[in-house]
Amino acid sequence: MNEWMGSKESLLEKLGTDSSGGLTPRQVETNRQRYGANRLPRNKPESMAERIWDAVREPMIIILIMAWLIALGVNIFQSVTGGVADYLECVGIFVAILLSVIISVIMEGKSAKAFEALSRISDNLIVLALRDGRTVMLNQEDIVTGDILLLSTGDKVPADGRLLESAGLLVDESALTGESIPADKDASKDITDEKTPLAERANMLYTGTYIAGGHGKMVVTATGDATEFGKIARELGKTQKTVTPLQEKLARLGKIITLFGMIAAVIILTIQIVTFTWNNNLTLDSAMEAFITSIVLIVAVVPEGLPTTVAISLSINIIKLSRQNALVKKLVASETIGCINVICSDKTGTLTENRMTVAGFYDTDWHTDSSGLTSPWLIHNFCLNTTADIGENGAFLGNPTECAMLNFYEQSTRRAKSGQSYRDERENHTTLRAFPFSSELQHMTTISSVDGKIISWVKGSPECLFSMCRIPGEEKAKIEKYIRAAQERAMRIIAFAHKELPAMQDYGEESLHREMESDMTFDGFVAITDPLRADVHDAIRSCRNAGITLKILTGDNIVTATAIARELHLLDNGGIAVEAKDIADMSDEQLLAKLPSIAVIARSTPIIKMRVVKLLKEAGNIVAVTGDGINDAPSLKNADVGISMGISGTEVSKEASDIVLLDDSFFTIARAIEWGRNIYENFKRFITFQLTVNLASVIVVFFSVLMGLKAPFSALDLLWINIIMDGPPALTLGLEPGQPQRKHHLSRHAREHRQHRPLHVRRLSGPVRLQLPGRD
């Protein structure tokens, strides 16, 4: 049975623990042996030898190694048989191999650190726990399944667990679920549906999340790799490295060159052997001469300078991209991003700021600007009926919703140039009693002394406060109209009310408490949202103009996700929004058929995200994934190009990605795509240039031999031409700046990358160009 289902008593019995005293020392050791320690197994980092081996296995490098081995074998044979050996040509080919490998290893620094980052994320975490009837402090690695933990505001949850007790508990689960607003947690919540999404399990806490408000007691139900966190780690470990479009093209080119070179060499060797035999001149020396000539032809066919030129070109281009705030970790990703035609994006922290903001408020009318905040009742409720704070650097400390209101008030005072702070409000007015927010009651109450009067302040859900206040029908209809308009845009509504009380009494008594929260004066409400980043609209419009489809895969709820999609016009042309549970039971074939119309998948889990990415790739798409949370890491690693946020992103997402956005701007993705497409065009130019020179060399050698003449070039001559004479001009072509007037045809561009893939891709018609705002 799932831990979030069933009674707490049966779960405690199953885990062999006591809610009031915790585990005994013997039970701790028993549970550690049975369920495992609270740590993730650390992968051995990739060694330098493994990184070099990865670089050596590139298709063009393999061809060079074959040419080098053949040349080395011929020269050794000549040296042994008393002939003239020229090892310089072997040294030349080896230098070409060495240059390419060194550049790739140094610039790319390939290392699979994602799993290691996951292991480090909870290091040195200390929590309060019950053990053997006493309250103790435990390191996160000492926690075992069955431990009873005591958590309060500011704590980081060190393991998965079922809540036993809770009071006003709010948990920031954005890194794990993508939900912007802190989740209400309730120990008394009974869940009967075993398919309940992780974000809706109100009686559970999960590793890596933060307590944003309230306090609670939980029993640990999973540790280490058995946690939701650990499941993500396992998916990262299982993700296999895929071949990029550039590697596919070079592999295909390598096969063609190898086949062409071998055929030409066999033809030349056969012609010479037949000629020598016809003229009765066939000797060991003449046969060796014919063989060396065929080797020269193979060297002429192979563009020895190509791998080095590709590596240098990519290296210089990733330096240029870093100046555009896109840090490229994987060399070929700078070209691959130009090939993408689908972006699967997270919402929270990627499309939105992941910072709760007051979008508007109502007192007697609707306002969207903080300068309109003049109602003293709202101001007092903002400042006095909260427990949150804002740090010196603007960081939110405590409940993000309360922080958003305090920040909004600070903006209003700055606009009014009054210099008044919410801290001044708190210092000038005495708080007499506070009743924290309860997920059951859906409101929070504070009693304070204001200007010699005792005032009860209440904030909570509109429905809750409507029942406490007497509002004329016409006024209530007006308020509800504004509330509906805000809720349709997936905004969170917090309503406010107040009441003047007689001399301070024991309002803890139930009857007096009810009296205190009746016949109140309705003061208004605020609409709070996680706003879209300022440049998202322009960036998505640029991507759409370039023939790139955007899909939102978010852990947020369907209402919020749909509202964001509508605002970005993703549902305009028949696009639909679904929940992960709606597609979880579909077969791959069914889901693949429906994917073209799906624009949003709400309540996405890491498994669902990765499955969608794999299916899109199998359908022939080149897929980029953007994200900033722990839950995005598997899909980031599995995508053709993984793009993470450098500022707001978790260490796990950064390590799993290929490109890190240093400014967290979605617009930087559009800029990187334009760069990637320009790199692709440059590659075509310099590869065409180098192959043209090689083809000319092959034709000259081939016809010289056919005419009975000696080969005009030695292998060393051809190496000099390929590396020294061809290299710099080819590199210049590879670094040519973008030409805004050039129009990219994505349908043709995509076909060149997917010739050997199943074609389920929507074809685009007409020229497609990446239009960046501010560009002609």
TAZI-V248895 format. One record per residue. RES is the residue in one small letter. OMEGA is omega in degrees with one decimal (* if undefined). Layout:
# TAZI-V248895
RES & OMEGA
RES & OMEGA
This chain:
# TAZI-V248895
m & 177.8
n & -173.6
e & -177.6
w & 178.8
m & 178.1
g & -176.5
s & 177.4
k & -178.2
e & -179.0
s & 178.5
l & 178.3
l & 179.2
e & 179.4
k & -177.3
l & 176.6
g & -177.3
t & -178.4
d & -174.9
s & -177.6
s & -177.0
g & -179.6
g & -177.5
l & 171.3
t & 179.0
p & 179.5
r & 179.3
q & 178.0
v & -179.2
e & 179.0
t & -178.4
n & 176.9
r & 178.0
q & -174.3
r & -173.0
y & 179.7
g & -178.9
a & -178.0
n & 176.0
r & 176.8
l & 178.4
p & -177.8
r & 176.1
n & 174.9
k & -178.4
p & -178.9
e & -177.9
s & 177.8
m & 179.4
a & 178.9
e & 178.4
r & 177.6
i & 179.3
w & 177.0
d & -179.0
a & -178.3
v & -176.5
r & 175.4
e & -172.8
p & -177.6
m & 177.6
i & 178.5
i & 178.0
i & 178.7
l & 179.1
i & 178.0
m & 178.9
a & -180.0
w & 180.0
l & 178.7
i & -179.8
a & 179.2
l & 179.3
g & 179.6
v & -177.9
n & 175.9
i & 179.5
f & 179.7
q & 179.8
s & -178.8
v & -176.8
t & 176.5
g & 178.3
g & 179.4
v & 179.9
a & 178.8
d & -176.6
y & 179.8
l & 178.9
e & 176.4
c & 178.5
v & -179.3
g & 179.4
i & -179.0
f & 178.4
v & 178.1
a & 178.2
i & -175.9
l & -180.0
l & -177.9
s & -178.3
v & -178.4
i & -179.1
i & -179.1
s & -176.4
v & -177.3
i & -174.3
m & -174.6
e & -178.9
g & -174.3
k & 176.1
s & -178.9
a & -176.4
k & -175.3
a & -178.1
f & 178.6
e & 178.7
a & 176.6
l & -178.4
s & -176.6
r & -164.5
i & -178.9
s & -178.4
d & 175.8
n & 178.0
l & -179.0
i & -177.7
v & 177.7
l & -176.7
a & 174.0
l & 176.7
r & 175.0
d & 176.8
g & -179.1
r & 176.0
t & -176.4
v & 173.8
m & -177.5
l & 167.3
n & -176.4
q & -179.3
e & -179.4
d & -179.1
i & 177.5
v & 175.4
t & -177.1
g & 177.5
d & 175.6
i & -177.2
l & 177.5
l & -173.5
l & 178.9
s & -174.4
t & 178.8
g & -179.2
d & 172.4
k & -176.1
v & -173.5
p & -178.9
a & 175.8
d & -179.9
g & 177.1
r & 179.1
l & 174.7
l & 177.1
e & 176.9
s & 176.3
a & 179.7
g & -172.2
l & 175.9
l & -174.8
v & 175.3
d & -178.7
e & -172.4
s & -178.5
a & -176.9
l & -174.6
t & -176.0
g & -179.6
e & -176.1
s & -173.8
i & 177.1
p & -177.2
a & 173.6
d & 179.0
k & -175.0
d & -177.9
a & -177.0
s & -176.6
k & 175.9
d & 179.9
i & -177.0
t & -177.5
d & -177.9
e & 178.7
k & 179.4
t & -179.8
p & -177.4
l & -176.8
a & -178.1
e & 178.3
r & -171.9
a & -178.1
n & -178.0
m & 171.0
l & -174.2
y & -179.4
t & 174.7
g & 177.6
t & -175.2
y & 174.9
i & -177.8
a & 179.7
g & 178.2
g & 179.3
h & -178.7
g & 176.2
k & -179.4
m & 172.5
v & -177.9
v & -179.4
t & 179.7
a & 178.8
t & 174.0
g & -175.9
d & 175.2
a & 178.7
t & 175.2
e & 175.5
f & -179.4
g & 177.6
k & 176.3
i & 178.3
a & 179.4
r & 178.2
e & 176.8
l & 180.0
g & -177.7
k & -176.9
t & -178.3
q & 178.9
k & 179.4
t & -179.6
v & -179.3
t & 177.8
p & 179.4
l & 178.2
q & 177.1
e & -179.0
k & -179.4
l & 176.7
a & 178.6
r & 178.3
l & 179.3
g & 178.4
k & 179.9
i & -179.4
i & 179.8
t & 180.0
l & -179.2
f & -179.3
g & -179.4
m & 179.5
i & -179.7
a & -179.0
a & 179.0
v & 179.6
i & -179.2
i & 179.6
l & -179.3
t & -179.0
i & -178.1
q & 179.0
i & 178.9
v & -179.6
t & 179.1
f & 179.9
t & -179.1
w & -179.0
n & -179.6
n & 179.4
n & -176.6
l & 175.4
t & 178.2
l & -179.0
d & -179.2
s & 177.8
a & 177.8
m & 178.3
e & 177.8
a & -179.6
f & 178.9
i & 178.0
t & 178.5
s & 176.2
i & 177.1
v & 179.4
l & 177.5
i & 177.8
v & 179.1
a & -178.1
v & -174.9
v & 176.8
p & -173.5
e & -177.9
g & -174.3
l & -179.3
p & 179.4
t & 179.7
t & 178.2
v & -177.9
a & -179.4
i & -178.9
s & 179.1
l & -178.9
s & 180.0
i & -179.2
n & 178.3
i & 173.5
i & 178.0
k & 179.4
l & 178.7
s & 176.2
r & 175.7
q & 177.8
n & 174.6
a & -179.3
l & -176.4
v & -178.9
k & -176.8
k & -168.9
l & -174.1
v & -179.8
a & 179.7
s & 174.9
e & -176.6
t & -177.3
i & 176.7
g & -177.3
c & -171.0
i & 174.2
n & 174.5
v & 172.3
i & 173.4
c & -172.1
s & 167.6
d & 178.6
k & -173.2
t & 177.9
g & 179.1
t & 174.5
l & 179.2
t & -174.5
e & -173.8
n & 177.6
r & -176.6
m & -174.2
t & 174.6
v & -178.8
a & 179.7
g & 178.3
f & -179.7
y & 169.2
d & 166.2
t & 177.1
d & -177.4
w & 179.1
h & 175.1
t & -177.9
d & -177.7
s & 179.8
s & 179.5
g & -178.0
l & -179.0
t & -178.7
s & -179.6
p & -179.4
w & 177.1
l & -178.5
i & 178.8
h & -178.7
n & 176.6
f & -168.5
c & -173.0
l & -176.2
n & 179.1
t & 177.0
t & -175.5
a & 176.7
d & 174.7
i & -178.8
g & -178.0
e & 179.9
n & 179.0
g & -178.9
a & 178.1
f & 177.9
l & -177.9
g & -177.0
n & -177.6
p & 179.2
t & 177.4
e & 178.5
c & 179.5
a & 179.2
m & 177.8
l & 179.3
n & 178.8
f & 177.7
y & 179.0
e & 177.3
q & -178.5
s & 179.7
t & 176.4
r & 177.8
r & -179.6
a & 179.4
k & -179.5
s & -179.1
g & -178.6
q & 179.8
s & 176.6
y & 177.0
r & 176.2
d & 178.3
e & -177.9
r & 179.8
e & -176.2
n & -177.1
h & -175.1
t & 173.9
t & -176.8
l & 179.7
r & 179.6
a & 174.6
f & -173.4
p & 179.6
f & 177.7
s & 179.4
s & 178.2
e & -178.5
l & 177.6
q & 174.3
h & 177.3
m & -177.6
t & 175.2
t & 176.4
i & -177.9
s & 177.5
s & -177.0
v & 178.4
d & 176.7
g & 179.1
k & 175.6
i & -174.1
i & 173.5
s & 179.2
w & 179.2
v & 170.8
k & -179.2
g & -179.0
s & -179.5
p & -178.6
e & -179.2
c & -177.3
l & 175.1
f & -179.1
s & -179.7
m & -171.8
c & 172.3
r & -176.6
i & 176.7
p & -174.9
g & -178.3
e & 178.8
e & 179.3
k & 178.2
a & 178.9
k & 179.3
i & -178.0
e & 178.5
k & 178.7
y & 179.1
i & 179.2
r & -179.5
a & 179.7
a & -179.2
q & 177.0
e & 176.3
r & 175.3
a & 176.1
m & 178.2
r & -176.0
i & 174.1
i & -178.7
a & -175.1
f & 176.5
a & 177.7
h & 177.2
k & 175.6
e & -175.5
l & 172.8
p & -179.7
a & -173.4
m & 177.8
q & 178.2
d & -176.6
y & 172.3
g & 176.9
e & -172.6
e & -177.1
s & 179.3
l & 178.3
h & 178.9
r & 179.3
e & -178.7
m & -176.4
e & 175.8
s & -179.4
d & -178.9
m & 176.8
t & 179.9
f & -175.5
d & -179.1
g & 179.1
f & 173.2
v & 174.9
a & -174.8
i & -178.2
t & 169.2
d & -168.9
p & 172.9
l & 174.8
r & -171.5
a & -173.4
d & -174.6
v & -178.2
h & -179.1
d & -178.0
a & -179.2
i & 175.5
r & 177.8
s & 179.5
c & 179.3
r & 177.7
n & 178.8
a & 177.2
g & -177.9
i & -179.9
t & 177.0
l & 173.6
k & 178.7
i & 175.7
l & -172.6
t & 174.8
g & -179.4
d & -178.9
n & -173.6
i & -178.2
v & -179.5
t & -179.0
a & 179.1
t & 179.4
a & 178.0
i & 179.9
a & 178.0
r & -179.1
e & 179.2
l & 177.5
h & 178.8
l & -178.2
l & -173.9
d & -172.7
n & 176.8
g & 177.9
g & -178.2
i & 175.7
a & -179.6
v & 172.6
e & -178.1
a & -178.4
k & 179.9
d & -176.9
i & -174.9
a & -176.4
d & 178.2
m & 171.9
s & 178.4
d & -179.7
e & 179.7
q & -178.9
l & 179.5
l & 179.4
a & -176.7
k & -173.9
l & -179.2
p & -178.4
s & -178.4
i & 178.1
a & -176.5
v & 170.1
i & -179.9
a & -177.9
r & 179.9
s & 172.9
t & 177.1
p & -179.5
i & 179.3
i & -179.9
k & -177.6
m & 178.8
r & 179.0
v & -180.0
v & -179.9
k & -179.3
l & 177.6
l & 178.8
k & 178.4
e & 179.5
a & 176.6
g & 179.2
n & 169.3
i & -166.0
v & 169.3
a & 176.6
v & 175.6
t & 179.4
g & -179.3
d & -173.3
g & 176.5
i & -176.9
n & 179.8
d & -170.9
a & -179.3
p & -179.2
s & 175.8
l & -177.5
k & -175.8
n & -176.8
a & 172.3
d & 175.1
v & 175.5
g & -175.6
i & -178.7
s & 179.7
m & -176.2
g & -176.6
i & -175.7
s & -175.3
g & 174.7
t & 178.7
e & -179.4
v & -178.6
s & 179.6
k & -177.4
e & -178.6
a & -173.1
s & 175.3
d & -179.2
i & 177.1
v & 178.2
l & -175.2
l & -179.7
d & 179.8
d & -175.5
s & 176.3
f & 178.7
f & 177.7
t & 176.6
i & 178.6
a & 179.4
r & -179.9
a & 177.2
i & 178.9
e & 176.7
w & -178.9
g & 179.5
r & 177.3
n & 176.7
i & 179.8
y & 178.8
e & 178.5
n & 177.7
f & 179.3
k & -178.1
r & -174.2
f & 175.1
i & 176.8
t & 179.2
f & -176.7
q & -179.8
l & 177.1
t & 178.2
v & 179.7
n & 179.3
l & 178.1
a & 178.6
s & 179.9
v & -178.8
i & -179.8
v & -179.8
v & -176.2
f & -176.2
f & 174.9
s & 179.8
v & 179.7
l & -179.5
m & 177.2
g & 179.5
l & 176.5
k & 179.2
a & -175.5
p & -179.0
f & 168.5
s & 178.4
a & -179.9
l & 176.6
d & -178.1
l & 176.0
l & 178.4
w & 179.9
i & -174.8
n & -172.8
i & -172.5
i & -175.2
m & -179.7
d & -171.3
g & -177.9
p & 177.0
p & 179.4
a & 179.1
l & 177.4
t & 176.7
l & -178.3
g & -178.3
l & -179.9
e & -178.8
p & -179.1
g & 178.3
q & -175.3
p & -176.6
q & -179.4
r & 179.3
k & -179.6
h & 175.2
h & -173.6
l & -179.0
s & 177.7
r & -179.0
h & -179.4
a & -178.3
r & -178.6
e & -180.0
h & -169.7
r & -175.3
q & -176.9
h & 180.0
r & 174.5
p & -175.8
l & 171.9
h & -171.5
v & 176.8
r & 179.1
r & 179.9
l & 179.9
s & 176.6
g & -179.7
p & 179.5
v & -179.1
r & 178.7
l & -177.9
q & 176.9
l & 179.6
p & 179.3
g & 178.9
r & 177.3
d & *
